Amino acid sequence: MDKNVKELVLWRLERAVPENFKLSIGSKGSFSKSELKKHVEAEDEIGLAFADMQLSFIKALASGEFSRKLAETEIE
């Protein structure tokens, strides 16, 4: 994982994720904020999956895709 990506993901994890957060990643299990941090730091399969999710979200925000989808949902 690129160093800058790793730093960004860890920053978002620290700043944007509440302490009581749990994320389920398919059949891999559920992970707490502190567990996710360890996985990202280790750059293992779980850490890379979480980093990919974060990057996808950031790209959706930057491109406006997230806002468009949110607006579509509000209209329905």
Buried (B, 14 or more C-beta within 10 A) or exposed (E): BEEEBBEBBBEBBEEEBEEEEEBEBEEEEEBBBEBBBEBBEEEEEBBBBBBEEBBEBBEBEEEEEBEEEEEEEEEE
